[in-house]
Amino acid sequence: MNLSGRVWGATGPEQEASYPCDRLMEAPAAGWTRAVDIAAPTGLVFRWLRQLTIAPYSYDWIDFRGRRSPHTLVEGLPELAPGQPFLVFEIASFETGRHITGVLPARRAERHGQMAVSYTLRPLDGGCRLVVKVVAEAEGPLAHRLRRRLLAWGDLVMMRKQLLTLKKLAERDGVA
């Protein structure tokens, strides 16, 4: 059992793998990894990931100030672009159908330390594997290090809900 809050659903090889967010860290970093199988086509799941530019899909009453994340695919979303808001991050890079990677904006990084995230997709028979890696600056002031330790647990709760919600919506749409 993992008591660090750093892993949920990810295999050993997924935890050890390199992700686009790893290249964005200038300082030594610690990471946590979340993963889930989704019985829906990769292209469909990627469309749901794009919606993370407009809604969090976790506990909306916390992350979205009580508004509800859309439960249908939104048409006409802007094309993905570097600098575009992506949850609390800004898009640093993306590859359609493969990954969306974000970095914490400078103002937030000053307060919380440097952080980056990659939402990655890998095709599987009958669906795909969604693996999310978050990396955070491992050093810095004691307050930053303590905050990141708590953040790993908070992120575990929120991202687990997010990934299960995206799984449910994509699998629902994949059957239709």
trRosetta pair geometry for C-beta under 8 A, 3 or more apart (Angstrom, degrees):
i j d omega theta_ij theta_ji phi_ij phi_ji
2 5 7.5 -173 131 -29 101 17
2 6 6.5 -113 173 53 129 76
2 7 4.6 -130 -125 54 176 106
2 8 7.9 -134 65 -69 139 53
4 7 7.3 56 64 7 102 84
4 32 7.9 -159 117 -105 106 109
4 152 6.6 -40 148 135 77 149
5 32 7.0 -33 119 -122 68 148
5 152 4.0 120 103 125 114 97
5 153 3.9 -84 -117 -79 157 62
5 155 7.5 108 157 57 109 86
5 156 4.7 -120 -163 -24 84 141
6 30 7.8 -83 -118 158 132 102
6 31 7.3 96 -163 111 110 47
6 32 3.8 -134 -153 -111 65 95
6 33 7.1 35 154 21 77 66
6 152 5.5 -28 -77 -165 65 132
6 156 7.9 -64 -46 -72 13 116
7 10 5.3 -110 -153 48 92 106
7 15 6.2 -23 -106 -94 121 127
7 32 6.5 -138 -59 -158 45 80
7 33 5.7 6 -115 63 73 84
7 34 7.6 167 -158 -82 36 49
8 33 7.9 -164 38 102 56 55
8 34 4.7 4 63 -122 98 83
8 35 7.4 175 97 29 61 57
8 156 5.7 135 -36 -146 132 90
8 159 7.4 153 50 92 138 105
8 160 5.5 -82 155 -86 163 102
9 34 6.0 47 47 -170 109 57
9 35 4.2 -150 113 69 101 67
9 36 5.3 -17 171 -70 162 62
9 163 7.6 -141 30 115 158 157
10 14 4.3 -132 -167 94 94 126
10 15 5.2 116 127 -59 125 83
10 33 4.0 19 -39 121 172 113
10 34 6.4 -120 -37 -122 108 8
10 35 4.1 111 -84 4 68 118
10 131 6.3 87 -111 -137 101 100
11 14 4.6 97 52 7 76 104
11 15 7.1 -138 95 -7 41 86
11 35 7.3 -51 -1 61 69 157
12 15 5.7 -57 -150 33 31 111
12 16 6.4 16 157 -9 66 111
13 16 5.8 -64 -144 44 33 105
13 17 6.2 50 155 -45 68 99
14 17 5.6 -37 -143 9 32 120
14 33 5.9 158 127 166 97 145
14 35 5.6 -1 152 -49 164 154
14 131 5.3 -139 -159 -130 124 142
15 33 4.9 -155 -105 30 68 150
17 131 7.9 37 59 135 137 157
18 22 5.4 -95 -157 38 76 154
19 22 5.3 117 59 -14 66 99
19 99 7.7 168 -164 -135 90 149
19 101 7.6 164 152 -104 94 117
19 118 4.2 -170 163 50 120 149
19 120 6.2 -126 -133 -33 107 138
19 131 7.8 -139 -95 114 129 110
19 133 4.2 161 17 43 163 146
19 135 8.0 180 67 -29 115 116
20 23 6.2 -54 -168 27 46 109
20 24 7.5 44 143 -23 69 105
20 92 7.7 174 142 88 113 113
20 93 5.8 -124 177 73 141 124
20 99 5.7 145 5 124 134 153
20 101 4.1 -96 100 -71 125 154
20 118 4.7 136 52 -103 88 136
20 120 7.7 150 9 -77 100 111
21 24 5.5 -55 -160 25 48 118
21 25 7.5 50 151 -29 70 96
21 92 7.9 116 -107 47 65 139
21 101 5.2 -165 -65 -149 75 107
21 102 7.7 -6 -101 54 108 45
21 103 7.7 164 -136 -80 84 72
21 116 3.9 172 -160 123 96 108
21 117 5.5 -89 -98 150 150 2
21 118 4.0 -140 -19 -26 104 97
21 133 5.7 -169 45 95 128 101
21 134 7.3 -63 132 -125 164 27
21 135 5.3 166 130 14 111 111
22 25 6.5 -53 -165 16 39 110
22 29 7.3 -167 -136 66 65 142
22 31 7.6 -39 -91 -66 89 147
22 116 7.8 -154 -50 83 20 130
22 118 8.0 -43 -12 -9 70 134
22 133 7.4 -21 -46 125 89 143
22 135 6.0 123 -96 -44 54 157
24 92 5.7 8 -100 167 139 173
24 101 7.2 172 -30 159 137 121
24 103 5.1 -142 176 -90 146 117
24 116 4.1 121 77 -86 134 163
24 135 7.6 149 64 64 94 127
25 28 7.8 15 146 176 125 6
25 29 4.2 -41 -166 -39 165 139
25 114 6.2 133 -131 123 74 126
25 116 6.2 -129 -56 15 82 124
25 135 5.4 -87 -52 126 136 134
25 137 7.0 173 -149 -83 107 63
26 114 6.6 -120 34 -135 89 177
27 114 6.0 138 27 40 111 134
27 137 4.7 33 76 -134 131 97
27 138 7.1 -159 128 34 99 72
27 139 6.0 -119 170 40 125 103
27 140 7.5 60 150 -48 164 97
28 137 7.5 80 76 -159 54 58
28 138 4.6 -62 115 46 91 120
28 139 5.8 70 57 -16 105 106
29 114 7.7 -85 -94 96 108 104
29 135 4.3 34 161 177 141 109
29 136 6.2 146 -154 70 90 27
29 137 6.0 -59 -103 -98 74 28
29 138 5.4 164 -135 -24 15 96
30 135 7.1 160 81 -152 30 66
30 136 5.9 -26 63 64 80 82
30 138 4.3 109 -23 -95 91 100
30 148 7.2 111 61 147 122 137
31 133 5.7 1 -176 -174 130 94
31 134 6.2 161 -153 85 75 49
31 135 4.3 -35 -92 -96 98 72
31 136 7.3 151 -93 15 46 67
32 133 7.5 166 84 -151 38 54
32 134 5.3 -6 56 57 84 99
32 152 5.3 145 -50 -137 151 98
32 155 6.7 126 77 93 145 135
32 156 7.4 -87 164 -70 148 87
33 131 6.6 -10 -168 -173 101 95
33 132 7.0 158 -154 84 51 53
33 133 5.2 -14 -103 -102 82 74
33 134 7.8 -165 -75 23 38 68
34 131 7.4 161 85 -156 47 49
34 132 4.6 -7 59 58 95 103
34 134 8.0 32 1 -5 100 101
34 156 7.4 170 -85 -122 118 58
34 159 5.0 -165 -17 128 172 129
34 160 6.8 -136 -145 -76 132 60
34 163 6.0 -156 142 -34 122 151
35 129 6.5 3 -170 179 109 96
35 130 6.5 169 -148 91 59 55
35 131 4.3 -8 -102 -106 104 74
35 132 7.1 -172 -74 20 54 65
35 163 7.9 167 -175 -157 8 157
36 129 7.7 171 87 -154 34 58
36 130 5.4 -7 59 59 80 101
36 163 4.7 146 0 158 138 122
36 164 6.9 -170 -111 -76 162 55
36 167 5.4 -83 135 -68 139 134
37 124 6.6 -47 -139 43 100 161
37 127 6.3 89 174 96 84 135
37 128 7.7 171 -154 92 57 34
37 129 5.7 -35 -102 -102 63 70
37 130 7.9 167 -100 20 14 75
37 167 7.9 68 89 -128 43 125
38 45 5.4 113 94 -97 152 135
38 127 5.1 -162 97 176 54 124
38 128 5.5 -11 61 63 97 78
38 129 7.5 164 18 -98 78 21
38 130 5.7 44 -12 -12 121 111
38 166 7.5 -54 -99 119 141 88
38 167 4.8 -140 -105 -124 94 78
38 170 5.3 17 -178 86 132 136
38 171 6.3 -138 -167 -56 79 92
39 126 5.6 -26 -136 147 84 97
39 127 4.2 -100 -118 -65 31 141
39 171 5.2 53 65 -117 86 106
39 174 6.5 -173 116 86 67 153
40 44 4.9 -93 156 83 112 129
40 45 5.6 136 90 -55 108 93
40 127 5.5 46 26 -130 33 95
40 128 7.1 -51 75 21 61 96
40 170 4.0 -154 47 148 159 97
40 171 5.2 -132 -43 -84 111 46
40 173 6.8 53 -137 72 141 83
40 174 3.2 -143 -119 -55 90 143
41 44 4.7 90 66 7 86 105
41 45 7.1 -159 95 -5 44 87
41 127 7.2 -105 -66 -127 25 46
41 128 7.2 57 177 -23 23 113
41 174 6.2 161 5 -124 74 109
42 45 5.7 -59 -147 39 33 109
42 46 6.2 36 155 -23 68 105
42 97 5.6 64 133 -162 113 89
42 121 5.1 129 -148 151 98 133
42 122 7.9 -114 -106 110 125 9
42 123 5.1 -66 -44 -83 133 83
42 127 8.0 123 -54 173 63 43
42 128 4.3 113 -85 -73 78 146
43 46 5.7 -52 -148 33 30 113
43 47 6.8 35 151 -22 62 99
43 97 5.8 -26 -92 -108 65 103
44 47 5.7 -49 -156 27 35 114
44 48 7.0 32 147 -14 63 100
44 170 5.5 131 124 -152 104 94
44 173 6.0 -174 -172 102 130 117
44 174 5.7 157 86 -82 164 87
45 48 5.6 -53 -157 35 39 112
45 49 6.5 43 145 -22 68 101
45 121 5.9 147 95 -116 125 136
45 127 8.0 82 -40 -173 134 84
45 128 5.5 -125 19 56 153 136
45 130 6.3 -140 174 -69 139 116
45 166 7.2 76 -151 158 83 108
45 170 4.8 33 -95 -136 72 155
46 49 5.3 -48 -147 34 39 115
46 50 6.6 50 150 -27 65 96
46 96 6.7 88 166 -171 151 59
46 97 5.0 -82 -48 -100 161 41
46 98 7.9 24 -101 3 131 28
46 121 6.1 -87 -70 -6 90 158
47 50 5.6 -43 -154 24 34 117
47 51 7.3 40 147 -24 58 98
47 73 5.6 1 145 -130 124 129
48 51 5.6 -47 -163 22 41 116
48 73 7.2 -89 -80 -96 65 93
48 166 5.0 135 141 -152 134 95
48 169 6.0 143 -121 94 136 119
48 170 5.1 -91 -15 -70 152 103
49 52 5.8 -30 -173 2 50 115
49 100 5.6 173 148 7 121 130
49 119 5.3 172 -146 123 127 143
49 121 7.5 -122 -26 -44 150 120
49 130 7.8 -179 -74 -131 118 122
49 166 7.3 52 -73 -150 62 144
50 53 6.2 -30 173 6 56 112
50 77 5.8 132 144 98 118 160
50 80 6.5 -108 -125 -61 98 108
50 100 7.4 160 -87 -64 52 148
51 54 5.7 -61 -165 44 62 99
51 55 6.0 -19 156 43 94 97
51 57 7.3 84 105 -45 110 124
51 69 7.6 99 144 -175 120 103
51 70 6.6 -115 -159 59 135 111
51 73 7.1 -126 -59 -131 130 60
51 74 6.2 123 -111 20 105 107
51 77 7.1 -121 -91 -83 60 152
52 55 7.1 -89 -118 70 33 53
52 56 7.1 50 -140 -120 75 33
52 57 6.8 -70 -94 12 79 118
52 86 5.9 44 115 -163 100 76
52 87 5.5 -25 170 -46 104 92
52 100 7.2 161 59 89 126 152
52 119 7.2 131 19 -21 160 162
53 77 6.7 113 66 -170 128 125
53 78 7.6 -113 131 56 152 94
53 80 7.4 -155 -56 -104 146 78
53 84 6.0 -13 -136 144 126 116
53 85 6.1 116 -157 90 74 73
53 86 5.5 -40 -95 -99 72 65
53 91 7.8 -17 -98 -44 110 119
54 70 7.3 13 103 6 123 118
54 74 6.6 -24 52 32 159 159
54 77 6.9 -119 -25 -121 129 112
55 60 7.8 -17 -170 -109 105 104
55 64 6.2 15 -149 -105 81 138
55 67 7.9 -117 -121 108 105 108
55 69 3.7 136 157 -128 135 86
55 70 6.0 175 -2 12 156 77
56 60 7.0 163 60 -99 103 61
56 63 3.9 -76 61 134 166 139
56 64 5.5 -150 23 -54 109 100
56 69 6.3 -115 57 -78 54 126
56 87 6.2 86 -111 -121 81 87
56 158 7.8 -44 165 178 125 112
56 162 6.5 -84 157 -103 74 117
57 69 4.7 160 -79 177 56 171
57 161 7.9 178 133 122 65 81
57 162 4.7 90 100 -141 91 77
57 165 4.7 -172 176 92 95 134
57 166 5.7 59 155 -56 154 87
57 169 8.0 -91 -137 3 126 141
58 62 7.3 -55 104 65 107 108
58 63 5.1 76 59 0 108 150
58 158 4.3 22 -168 -171 155 79
58 159 6.9 -48 -99 -77 126 27
58 161 4.5 89 -154 87 71 112
58 162 4.1 -37 -76 -61 84 90
58 165 7.1 -157 -93 10 31 139
59 62 4.5 39 98 21 109 110
59 63 6.1 118 70 2 62 98
59 158 6.5 -94 13 -120 95 78
59 161 5.7 28 -43 110 77 167
60 63 6.2 -71 -119 60 30 86
60 64 4.1 -39 -153 45 75 122
60 66 6.7 71 133 -146 91 12
60 67 6.3 -113 -180 82 116 47
60 68 5.5 36 178 -114 173 41
60 69 5.5 -144 -86 -15 118 86
61 64 7.5 -10 -40 56 15 79
61 65 7.9 -3 -158 -177 33 10
61 66 5.3 35 -123 -93 63 59
62 158 7.4 -112 89 -106 136 112
63 158 6.7 113 -57 -150 129 124
64 67 4.7 -101 146 61 106 83
64 68 7.3 130 106 -83 145 9
64 69 6.2 -156 -54 -55 165 79
68 71 7.4 -35 151 -25 113 98
69 165 7.4 70 74 150 145 148
70 73 7.7 114 125 -105 124 9
70 74 5.4 73 86 -51 171 105
71 169 6.3 -145 -155 -111 68 119
73 173 7.1 72 -28 -114 113 158
74 77 5.6 91 96 -57 104 99
78 81 7.3 -56 139 4 111 110
78 84 7.0 -167 96 -127 125 137
80 84 6.3 -139 -154 40 53 151
80 91 6.1 -179 -172 -143 93 168
80 94 4.9 -42 141 54 146 160
80 96 7.6 174 33 -80 134 82
80 100 6.8 -121 -138 -116 145 109
81 84 4.9 105 62 -33 75 117
81 91 6.6 124 87 74 34 137
82 90 7.6 53 179 146 56 98
82 91 5.5 -130 -117 104 34 91
82 92 6.3 27 -133 -151 93 22
82 93 6.8 5 -90 -77 100 45
83 90 5.3 -16 -143 179 32 122
83 91 6.6 -34 30 59 25 81
84 90 6.7 140 65 -160 30 71
84 91 4.6 11 53 15 87 120
85 89 7.7 133 -161 84 50 45
85 90 6.3 -48 -97 -104 38 65
85 91 7.9 9 62 -13 8 84
86 89 4.8 -33 78 79 92 93
86 90 6.4 112 22 -141 91 15
86 91 4.9 99 -24 -60 134 77
86 100 6.4 -164 -147 154 147 121
86 102 4.2 -149 78 -81 128 141
87 102 6.8 169 45 57 97 166
87 117 7.5 -15 55 55 139 154
88 104 6.8 -1 123 -118 95 82
88 108 6.7 157 165 -149 105 169
89 92 7.8 -63 165 -20 117 93
89 102 2.9 98 125 142 139 129
89 103 5.9 127 -160 55 104 19
89 104 5.8 -71 -110 -78 75 43
89 105 7.4 161 -152 -26 37 72
89 115 7.6 -113 -93 104 104 97
89 116 7.3 90 -131 -136 135 47
89 117 5.8 -134 -42 31 157 110
90 102 5.9 153 69 -155 27 94
90 103 6.0 -31 59 62 82 73
90 104 7.9 79 13 -168 81 9
90 105 5.3 84 -19 -71 117 87
91 94 6.0 -27 -165 -33 121 113
91 100 6.4 -64 -122 -169 103 93
91 101 7.2 91 -156 76 63 50
91 102 5.4 -57 -94 -95 37 83
92 101 5.1 -60 60 111 99 94
92 102 5.8 144 -3 -130 88 24
92 103 4.5 72 -57 -12 126 105
92 116 6.9 -19 -1 -139 150 114
93 99 7.7 26 107 101 89 107
93 101 4.8 6 60 55 81 117
94 98 8.0 145 177 67 60 84
94 99 6.3 -153 -141 99 55 62
94 100 4.6 1 -112 -111 108 63
94 101 6.5 -169 -76 21 56 71
95 98 3.9 -14 92 54 109 123
95 99 5.5 39 39 41 91 80
97 121 6.6 -102 168 73 49 133
98 120 6.8 -19 162 -147 63 75
98 121 6.1 -140 -141 54 24 88
99 118 5.4 -10 -167 -170 124 99
99 119 6.3 156 -153 81 65 53
99 120 4.4 -15 -98 -102 102 71
99 121 6.9 -163 -70 16 54 72
100 118 7.4 163 83 -151 41 53
100 119 5.0 1 54 52 88 105
101 116 6.8 16 180 175 93 106
101 117 6.9 -178 -149 93 55 50
101 118 4.4 -13 -102 -101 91 82
101 119 7.6 -161 -74 24 46 62
102 116 6.6 -179 95 -154 48 65
102 117 5.2 0 56 55 90 92
102 118 8.0 176 20 -78 59 42
103 109 8.0 -6 159 -64 89 131
103 114 7.9 -25 -165 -166 97 84
103 115 7.4 152 -158 91 53 52
103 116 4.6 -22 -104 -104 69 92
104 108 4.8 -115 177 92 103 115
104 109 4.6 135 103 -67 113 88
104 112 6.7 -111 -172 70 159 119
104 114 6.5 180 48 -153 118 41
104 115 4.2 66 -25 55 128 89
104 116 6.9 -109 -5 -69 77 49
105 108 5.1 81 63 17 80 103
105 109 6.8 -150 95 -10 34 94
106 109 5.5 -59 -141 38 29 113
106 110 6.5 38 158 -28 65 99
107 110 5.9 -46 -156 22 30 114
107 111 7.2 16 151 -6 59 106
108 111 5.9 -65 -157 43 38 106
108 112 5.7 -13 164 20 77 116
109 112 6.5 -74 -122 59 27 80
109 113 6.5 -49 -163 128 65 16
109 114 4.9 31 -152 -93 117 53
109 115 6.8 -159 -105 17 85 74
112 115 6.6 -27 112 -13 116 123
112 144 6.8 126 -175 -134 35 90
112 147 6.5 -125 -140 119 77 141
112 148 7.8 120 177 -72 86 83
112 151 7.8 87 -165 -71 119 153
113 136 6.1 69 103 -177 120 90
113 137 3.9 -128 172 46 113 124
113 140 5.1 -133 -103 -1 120 171
113 144 4.4 104 -44 -166 122 128
113 147 7.8 159 7 75 115 118
113 148 6.5 -37 50 -61 143 122
114 136 7.3 153 91 -156 56 48
114 137 4.3 93 48 -49 83 114
115 134 6.8 -6 -171 -175 104 93
115 135 6.8 169 -151 90 56 53
115 136 4.7 -9 -104 -105 91 76
115 137 7.0 -87 -62 -6 60 79
116 134 7.5 171 89 -153 43 52
116 135 5.3 -2 57 56 86 97
117 132 6.6 -3 -172 -173 101 95
117 133 7.0 169 -151 88 54 51
117 134 4.8 -15 -102 -103 89 73
117 135 7.6 -174 -78 20 42 65
118 132 7.0 177 88 -148 52 51
118 133 5.1 6 51 52 96 94
119 130 6.9 -13 -172 -166 86 97
119 132 5.2 -12 -105 -103 65 91
120 130 7.3 151 80 -155 48 48
120 131 5.0 -21 66 66 101 88
120 132 7.3 171 20 -85 72 38
120 133 7.4 16 1 4 116 98
121 128 5.1 5 -169 166 97 139
121 129 7.1 146 -156 75 49 52
121 130 5.9 -18 -99 -99 72 66
121 131 8.0 172 -82 23 25 71
122 128 6.2 154 77 -165 40 84
122 129 4.5 -14 60 55 97 102
122 131 7.1 19 2 3 110 111
123 127 7.9 175 -156 112 56 32
123 128 5.3 -54 -109 -104 38 88
123 129 8.0 -11 64 15 5 78
124 127 5.4 -7 67 76 100 70
124 128 5.6 155 15 -112 85 24
124 129 5.4 87 -34 -30 122 89
127 171 8.0 -10 -116 -96 133 88
127 174 7.5 19 -108 -157 93 169
130 163 6.4 179 99 -143 130 104
130 166 7.2 -180 -169 102 180 132
130 167 7.5 -138 26 -75 137 89
132 159 6.4 -139 83 -170 150 134
132 163 7.0 -132 -1 -79 130 122
134 155 6.4 -76 27 179 167 158
136 148 4.9 170 128 -139 148 126
136 151 7.1 116 -77 85 165 140
137 140 5.5 60 125 -23 125 129
137 144 7.0 -20 85 154 115 133
137 148 7.5 -136 66 -75 67 152
138 145 7.8 40 177 -113 42 94
139 145 7.5 -29 -156 -76 22 110
140 144 4.1 -33 111 70 128 147
140 145 6.3 170 71 -47 85 82
141 144 4.9 97 62 5 78 101
141 145 7.2 -148 99 -4 42 87
142 145 5.6 -58 -148 38 35 111
142 146 6.2 32 157 -17 69 106
143 146 5.9 -55 -145 39 29 109
143 147 6.2 32 155 -21 64 109
144 147 5.7 -57 -146 37 29 113
144 148 6.3 29 156 -20 65 106
145 148 5.9 -54 -148 35 30 110
145 149 6.7 33 152 -22 62 103
146 149 5.7 -52 -152 31 34 113
146 150 6.7 28 152 -11 65 104
147 150 5.9 -59 -154 41 32 107
147 151 6.0 40 147 -28 67 108
148 151 5.1 -49 -140 34 35 120
148 152 6.7 48 156 -30 63 92
149 152 6.1 -42 -159 18 31 112
149 153 7.7 22 146 -7 56 100
150 153 5.9 -58 -163 38 42 108
150 154 6.2 36 146 -15 74 109
151 154 5.5 -56 -141 43 36 110
151 155 5.7 39 158 -22 70 108
152 155 5.8 -54 -142 39 24 112
152 156 6.5 35 152 -28 59 103
153 156 5.5 -47 -150 26 32 116
153 157 6.9 28 155 -14 63 101
154 157 6.0 -56 -156 35 34 108
154 158 6.2 18 155 -7 69 113
155 158 5.9 -63 -138 48 31 103
155 159 5.3 18 169 -10 72 117
156 159 6.5 -55 -125 44 17 99
156 160 6.0 24 166 -25 57 111
157 160 6.2 -57 -149 30 19 111
157 161 6.9 15 155 -12 57 108
158 161 6.0 -61 -158 38 31 110
158 162 6.3 31 148 -21 67 109
159 162 5.1 -50 -142 37 40 117
159 163 6.0 37 160 -18 71 103
160 163 6.2 -56 -145 38 26 105
160 164 6.3 20 158 -12 62 111
161 164 6.0 -61 -145 42 27 107
161 165 6.2 29 156 -21 64 109
162 165 5.8 -60 -150 36 26 110
162 166 6.4 22 156 -15 65 107
163 166 5.8 -52 -144 39 32 109
163 167 6.2 39 153 -23 64 106
164 167 5.4 -48 -144 35 33 117
164 168 6.4 36 155 -21 64 104
165 168 5.8 -53 -149 34 30 111
165 169 6.4 23 157 -13 65 108
166 169 5.9 -58 -144 41 30 107
166 170 6.0 25 160 -15 67 111
167 170 6.2 -61 -142 41 23 105
167 171 6.0 18 162 -14 63 113
168 171 6.1 -60 -143 40 23 106
168 172 6.2 27 156 -22 61 109
169 172 5.7 -54 -149 34 29 115
169 173 6.4 19 157 -10 64 108
170 173 5.9 -60 -146 44 31 105
170 174 5.9 37 153 -28 67 109
171 174 5.4 -49 -138 33 31 117
171 175 6.8 33 160 -21 61 102
172 175 6.4 -63 -163 29 27 107
172 176 7.0 30 147 -28 62 106
173 176 5.5 -47 -150 22 41 118
